[in-house]
Amino acid sequence: HASTQQLLSNISEDGNSNDDDGKLSLLTLCHWMESTSDNTSSSIKNPNGILAETLLDALKEGNESASEKICAIRKKTRDRKREIAEERRNKALKGMSAFGPMTGSSAASSASAGASSSTDNRSASMFASVFGGLSSSLMPSSAQPRTRASSAKSAEAAQPAKPAWMAEMEALDDEKGVTCAVCQEGRTFQPSELLGLYAYMKKVTIAAAQGGATGDIDGTVMLLSLPMSLPRSSVEAWFRKARVAANALEGSAHAITAMSAANSTSSGSSGRSNHFITTVSAGNAIHCSCHSKAKAADRNHPKAPKSEWEGASLRNSRVTCNVILPLVSTKTSSVPLMSVENALADVNNVMANTLGVRPKSTLWGCLHDIRFLLLRMAYGEALNADCGGGSSSSNFLLALYQLYTADMFAANAEHDESPEVSKHARNLSYGFLLGEDIVDLPTFDRNLNSRSKRLERGVAESAPMAALCSILFYNVEDETGSGTKKGKCLSPTGKAPSPTRQWEVNKDKFLAGLIRCAGHRHSLGLTDSGCATSKGLSAGRKNVEKTRSFADWRKDDIRSQHKTAMIDDYGQALRPMITLYAVFDQLSREFVVNDDDESTEATSERLAARLESCYKAGDIEELLQVAEIAMSRDLICKYFEKGCTS
């Protein structure tokens, strides 16, 4: 691969460039092509722009010489564009008399006032040219200060006065955080305008017997399978809060459906398929009002009219999109409530049209979407396969803003939806910790009854969602003092996760649940997230494209040739959940609800860096070190095998 990069980049083995100054290189031609796009008015489709950009990114990866060369070419173009913009700006300012000479009576009077001293200045200049440094000694001492004073006055008169609009522009602060792709303004300059992220939303269909049972994923089956009395050695606070969620779910329509599906799955029936939504984004934001204006302008263009999302894809860096996800949080307090409601209604309409049915719960629809996004990244799937763009950092940014939205949905669920929705989500992590504690007891027997089997399977399948809810609702609260009172935020400003948060105190139990989940998914024969794109299907095989940085491990047989299975035998099956654990651990260190835009962007970058380090791990041992897992390898194998039998 390195030799191919050097050949295409025209770089010698010693790292020097072989380009001739008078000839165009392949990199320059690709750089010109990556700035092109489709021409709708002429019915011309040009996919070469994205292909050229992808080729340049591939040549940059892992090759410092090629990366420097490509970055230099792109920088040269940016600098030239900046120079052209500066020239146009200066020309426009001169047209507004911003830098032109001052005219009028004031200028004339200043010129006449300086005429009397012009003779002295000319004589002083003549003496200086003839006698050099001696001129100062030949001139009268009284002439020197007069010359300096007149010179200062003439310079002051020649300097134009600064217009008021320019002084106002210089006093403006720079926009921070996400900005609109049209007006380039964000929350600082337009606090009353609602921002949203361009995103691409698609439907995912997963059979219940293939990890798509909604009741197992969201922990409903697990909560309803918990014992009615407190088991020995279990934490009372966990049991009490888990029972609150279980009692709220008891008798609800969702609980009845979930338990019916669980019983049919355990009896050998494949069960019906469930439909979900998964969303990806390239991280480009826009004001909802700017999008509406741009949509009208695109539709009414006299020469090249465009549809709503055709024009939006151009503003979204040529990445396909079909929805705008509003950035709703406490930061939008200045935004009119009607704008927020309209934006959320538009999202719900897109979801309903995509699914074919209106979602029953906005909170759980959002949480399922986040779970699938994190699961896709944990499996190393290329997120740009759906829409043609979107990096790990931009999709982590999407996940963070979706978590902010989910927190708002949880608060509204107590009033707008059934009471069990909010109690279910907020107490799911407690039910998971209690369930993991029970199934981990030496006296636990999964073959005792069907309730025990459902509990063990529910713990395995609900582990990712329980970890997500723990970080969402309890990341700034003190877990060690949990009891009858709600935990207290240890940070005075609420801007830092608590050192005794639920995840940090119980991360070993969450890790055990994720390992059980890995074993359970392996027993079902699942090798991806279930969100593979439908493009390029042949002979019933899924087209699961991996991201370029995802290291290719040697595919060993999962069954060990020895009596005691070693960790390497389970490496391929463990890899996604160990990666997901590392992502959750980093998210727990960073996440604060409704953080500012700058901190949110920095958090997404650090999450992407952690994910990349997991991708590049060469084997399971290196991945465990990257994820900072100290659990014994035998215990990991034990939890994995229990997950396989759940």
N, C-alpha and C positions, 0 to 999 in steps of 0.2 A: 504493500500500500504506500509506503514512504517513497519508493522509487517511482511509482505512478504519479504521486503528488509532485515530485521534483521534475518529472518529464513534462507534465502538463503546465507546470508553473515556469518552465524553462530556467531551472536552477541547476547549477553544477553540483557535483558531489561535495565540494568544499563549501557550499552554501552561497556562492556568488551568483548574481543574475547574469544570464547570457543574452539579454535583450539588446537589440540594436536600436539606437535612438531614432532612426528613420523608419522603423517598421512597427506595425501594430502587433501586440502580443495577444495570445488567447485570453489572458486574464483581462486585458483592456476591453476586448470585444464582449466578453461575458458580462463585464461591469456595465457596458452600455446597454446590453440586452436586459439586465435585471431591472432596469428602470422603465421598461415598456409594459404595456397592458393591453387589454382587449379594446377594439374599436367597434362599438356597437352600431354606430351610424352606418358603417360600411359592411356590417355583418362579418367582421373579421375577428376570429378568436385566436389569441396569441398566448399559448401556454409557455412560450419560451422564457418569459420574464422570470417566472417562479423557478423554472428548471435551471436557468443560469444562476440565480441566487443560491439555489440548493447546491449546485456544483461548486461555487466559490466557497460556501460554508464547509463543504466536505473537504476541499483542498486545504482549508485553514486548519482543520482539526488535527492536532498532534504533530504539526509541522511548523516550527517556529519561523523558518525562512519564508515559506509560502504565506504564512499568516501575516508577517510583516509587510510582504510585498502587496498582498491584497488590501490590507488596511491602508497602506500608503496610497494606492490607487483611489480607494474610496475617499480618503481624506483630501486628496487633491481635488476631486470633484466637489466635495462639500466646501472647501475653501474657495474654489472658483465661483460657486453659486453664492457664497457669502459676499464675495467681492462685487458680483453683479448686483446683488441686492443693495449693497452699500452705495454703489454708484447711482442706482435709481433713487435711493433715499436722499442722497445729497442733491441730486438734480431736482427732486421734488421740493426739498427744503429751500433751495436757492430760488425756486419759482415762487415760494411763499415769502421771499425777502428775509429769510431767516439769517442768512450770512452775507447778504449784499451790503454795499456801502450805505451809510446813513445819508439821506438827502434832506434838504429843507433849510430853513433859516438857521437852525441850531448849528448845522454843519458849516454853513457859510460864515457865521459869526466866529466859529472856532478857527476857521481858516484865516480870516482877517486878523484875528487876535494873534495868531502865530506868525504873521507876515513880518512884524517888526523884529522878530528874533531870527528870521531866516538869513539876514546878512551876516550876523555874528556866527551862525552855524556854518555858512559857506566858507567864511574866512578861517574858522577853526579847522574845518575839513581840509582847506588848502595848506595851512601850516603843518597839519599832521601828516599829509602826504609828502611834503618836501623834507621836513626835518625829523620825521618819525617821532621817537619818544621825547625829543627835546621840545616839541611843540608846547607841552604843558608848562615848561619853564619860561618860554618866550611870551606866552599869552598872559595878560593881566589876571591876577588872582580873582578879581571880581567877575571876570567873564565866565569862569568855569561853573560856578553854581547856577548862574543865569541860564547857561546852555543846558545843564542837566534838568532844571525845572521846566524849561520850555519843551525839551524832549519828552519829559514825562507827561506834560499836558497834551502834546500832540498825539502821543501813543494812546492816551486815555480817550481822546476824542475820536481816534480812528477805530477803536474797538466798538463793535456794534452792541447795542443793548440786547439782553437775552429776553426773548418773548415769554409771555406769561405761560403759554401752553407748554413750552419746553421745560420751564422750571417745574411745572406740575408733573410732567412725564418723568423728570429726573427724581422727583420725590416719591414716585410709586415704587412699591416693593415688588420683588420678583414673585411670580406665581409658584406655589409649592404644591407638591403632590400631583395627583392625576389632573390632566387638563383636557379640554375639549379638542377633538380633532379638527373642528371647524374654526372656532374663535380663539383657540389657544388659551382660554381662561378656565379657571377652576373654582374652588370654593372661596378663595381669597377675594377675587374681584367680582364673582357672581354667586354670592352666598344664597340667593333666593332661587337659583336655577338648579334643577335636579340633574345630576350626572348619572350616566349609565355606561355599562361596558358592552361593547359589541360582542356577541357570542353566537355560537352555533349549537343548536339543540337538536337531538335526535332521539328516536324511540329505540328502546332495547327490550327484547322479549326473551325471557329465561324461564325454562320449565321449573316447576316446583322441586322436582327430584334432582335438578342440576344446580342447586344453590340459589334458586329464585323464589323460595317460599317467603312471602312478606312477613308472616308471623314469626318465622325463625330469625330473619335478618334483624328485625326491630326488637327482638327480645320478648314478644308477647307470649309465645309458647313457653319460654324459660320462666317468665314471671308467674304464669299460671300453673307451672309444675313445681313451684317451690313448696316446701312443707308448711303446714298450717301452724306449727309450733316451732319455737326456737331450737335448733339443733345444738348439741353440745359443742363447745369450743368456738362457736360462731359469735361474731360481733353483734351486740344487741341493736346498735344504731343501724347497721346494714339491714337487719331483719325487719325492723320497724318501718324503714322507708321503702323497702321492697314490698312489704305488705300493703303500704299505701297505694303503690302503683297497681299491684295485683287486684286489690279490692275495687279500684276505680275501673279497671278493665273488665272485671267480672260481669258477664251478661251483656256486654256491648256487642254491636254487630261485627266489629272488627275481631273481637276475641272469639266469637262463635265461628266465624269464617276461618280464622287461623288454626283453631283447635281441630276443626273438621279436616282441614288440609293436612295437618300434622298426623292425624290418625290414619288418613288414607295413604300417606307416604310411608308410614311405618308398617302398613299392611302389605306393601309391595306395589301399590298403585303409583303411576308416574305423576298423577295430579295434573292440574291445569297449569298453563303458562301464565306468568304475570308480566305486566308491562311497566317499564320504568323510563325515566328520562335521564340522559347523560349530556352534560354541557361542557364545551371547551371554549377557550377564548384566546385571542392574540394580545389582550391587554390594552386595547385602544378604547379610550373613553370618549363620550360625546354628550352634550346637553340634549335632553329630550326635545327641548324647543328648537335647538339647532338642527336636530335630525328632521323634525317636521318641516322646517323651512327648506332644508336641502332636498327633502322628498318632493315637495311641491315644485321646486326649481328643476329637479331632474325630470319630473313628469311633464312639465310645460316647456322643456327645452325645444326651441324651434327646429334645430337640426338633428340632435341626437337625444331623443327622449329615452329615459331609462325607468325601469321599475324601481320600487322602493329599495329592495335589497341588492339590486344590481349596482345602484349608485352607492349604497352603503358599503359594499365590498371594496370599492375603490377608496373610500375614506378609511377603511379598515386594513390598509396596506395590502390590498388585493386578496384578502382572506375572506372566504365565504362566511356569511352570517345570516341569521334569520330571526334574531331577537335582541332586544336591549335589556339587560338586567340592571335595574335601578340600584344605585349605591345608597341604600337606605340605612341610616343609623342615627344616633343622636346628633351627628354633625349636620343632618338635614333639617334641623329645627327651624331654620329660616325659610325653608321651602314650603310653599302652600300645600296644605293637606290634600287638596283636590289634585295637584300634580302627582303626588305620591300614589294616591289611589288609582288614578288613570294609568300610571306606569305599571303598577302591580296588576291591574286588570288586563292590560295588554299582554303581560307575561303569562297570566293564567289562560288567556285566550289562545296563545301560541302553544302552551302545554296541552290544552284540551284538543286543539286541532292535530297536534302531533300524536297524542295518545289515542285519540278517538273517543275519549271520555274525559269529563272534568275530574281532576284529582280530588279525592275526598278530604285530604288534609294538606294545607300549604306547608305546614311545618315539616311533616314527614316526607313530603315530596322534595323539599329542599335538602333534608338530611340524607335521603337516598341518593340524591344527585352528587352531594359532596363525597359520600362513601364510594360511589362508582368512580369518581374522578381520581381519588387517592388510590383506589385499587388498580386502576389502569396504569398509573405511574409506578406503583409497586411491581407490577408485572413487566415494566419496561416497554410498554406499548407506545408506539409513535402517535402522539395526540394530533399531529398535523395530518394524519391519514384521512380524517373526516372532512376537513375544511381547507386544507392546504397551508396551514400556518398555526402558530401557537407554540411557544417554548414552555419549558418546565416552570420558569419563574413567572411568566404571564398567567399560567393556569393555577399556580399557587396563589397568585394575587386574586384570581377569581374565587378560589376556595375560601380565602380569608374574608372577602367581602360577602360571600354566601353565608359564612358563619355569623357575621354581624347581622345579616338578614334573618337567619334562623333564630337568633336571640330575640329579635323583635317579634317574630312569629310566635315564639314560645310565650312571650308576655301577653300578646293579643289572644292567644288560644284560650286563656283562662276566662275570657269574656265573650269572644266571637265563636269559638268552637266548643265541642263537648269537653267537660272538665277532665276527662281521662286523658286527653291528648297531651296537655301540659304535664300532668303528673307522671304519665308514662315516660315522657322524654327526660324529665328532670331526675327521676328516680331509677332509670334504667341501669346506670353504672353501679348503684348500690345493690340492685338485684343481681347483676352479673358477679360482683365481688362475693356476695353470699352464695350464689350458685357454684362458683369456682371453688370456694372454701368447702362446700358440701361434697362435690364430686372428687375432691382431692383427699378426702378422709380415707384412712385405711379400711374403715368398715363399710364404705360405700359399695353397694352391689347394684350394677346397672341392670342385671337380670331379675331383680326383685319384683318389679312390676313395670307396666308401661309408663307410669309417671316418671320413674327413674331414667328410663331410656330417653324420654322426651327432654328431661332436664339436662342430661349429658350432651345430647345433640344441640339443644338450645344454647348452652354455654359456648359451645364451639362456634356456632354460626353467628351468634350475636356479639362476639368479641370485638370485631372492628367498630360496630356501631356504638357499643358501650364505651370503648376508649374515646371515640369522637365526642360523645355526649359528656363524658367526664371532663375533657379539656374545655368544652364549650361552656358548661355551667359551673364548674368548680375549680377553675384554674387559679383564681385569686382568693380562694377561701382556705381556711385552716382546717385540715382534715383531722389533725390530732385531737382537736377539741370538739369533734362532732358528737352531738348528743341530741338533747331536746331543742337546742338552739341552732340556728343557722350559723355556719362558719363566718368568721370575720376576716375582711381583707387586711392583710398585714401591711400592705403598701399604703403610706399616707395619701398618696395621690391616686391610688388605684391603677397605676401605670406599670406595674411589674407583677409577674406571677408569684404566688406565695411559695416560700421554700418548703412548706408542709402541705402542699396541694394534694388532692386525691391521687392524681397520677404518680407523683413523685413518691408518695408513701407506699403505694400499692402497685408499683410498676412490674414487680415480679409476677403478680397475679394476672395483670393484663398481658404480660409476655406469655405466660402459660396458656391463657385463653387463645392468643393468636397462634401459638404453636399447635394447639388442638384444632384450630380452624384450618391450618395448613394440612394437617393429617386428614381431616374430614373432606376437604376439597380434593385431596389426592385420591381418597377412596372413591370419590364420585367421578374420577377421571378428568377433572378440570385442570387445564393448563393455561388458561387466560382468564381475564376478568369477565368474559361474556359480552363485552361491548365491541367485539371486532366488527370492522366495517363490512358492509355487504358488497363492496366493490371487489371484483376479481374472483368471485367464488367459482370453484370448479370441482366437480365430483364430490360436492358436499363438504369440502374442506374450507375452514375459515382462513381468511387472509389477514393474519395477525402480523403486522409489521412492527418490528422492534426499533427503538431509538438507536442512533448510531453509536452512542457511548456505552450501550449495554454489552458487557463482556460476554462472550460465548463460552459457556462452561462445557466441559466434556460430559456427554450424556451417558452416565452409567446406569445400569439397571438398578431400580429402586430396591430390589431384594438383595440382601447381603448374602454372601457365600459362607458366612460364619454363623455360629449360633447366636452371637451377640452382635446386633447391628451397630455399625459405626456411624458417626455423624456424616461422613462423606457419602454414605449410601442414600441419605435423605436430603442431600444438598439442594438438588434441583427443586424438590417440592417445598422445602423450607424457605427458599430464597425470597419469594414474594412477601411472605408474612414477616420475615426478619427485616426486610427493607421497609415494610409498612410500620413496623415497630420503631425503627430509626426515625422515620418521618414523624410519627406521633411524639416521640421523645423530644425532637427538636421543636415541634409545634408547641408542646407543653412549656418549653423554656421561653418561648417568644410570645404566645398568644395572650392578648388582652382585648376584651370586647370593646368595639368602637374606638380603636386606636386611631391616631391621626394618619393621614395619607402617606407622609414621608416614612413613618415607622412601619406602616403596612408594606410599603414597597421594599424597604430594607429587610423585613422579615421574609418576604417571598424570595428574595435573592439568597438569603442564608438557607432557607429550606431547599431551594434548587441546588445549592452547592452540596448540601448533605446528601441529597438524592443522587447527584452525580458521583460522589465518592462511593456510594453503595453500588451504583451501576458498574464502576470500574474494578470492583473487588474480583480477584482472580479465582477464588474458591470460597467455600462456605466458612472456612476458618478465618480467612481475611475479612469476610463480610461480618462475622460475629465480632471481630475486633473493631471494625468501623462503627458498628452499631453499639459498641460499648456494653456487650452482654457478658456478664460474669457467671451466668448459670452453668452448672456442670454439663458436659456433653451427654453424659448418661441420662441426666434428668430431661434434657431436651428430647432425646430419643424416646424416653418414656412417655412424655406428653404427646409427642407426635403419634406414637403407636396407639395411645388411647383415643386420639382424634380419629384415627383410621377405623376404629371399631365403633365409634359413636353413631 
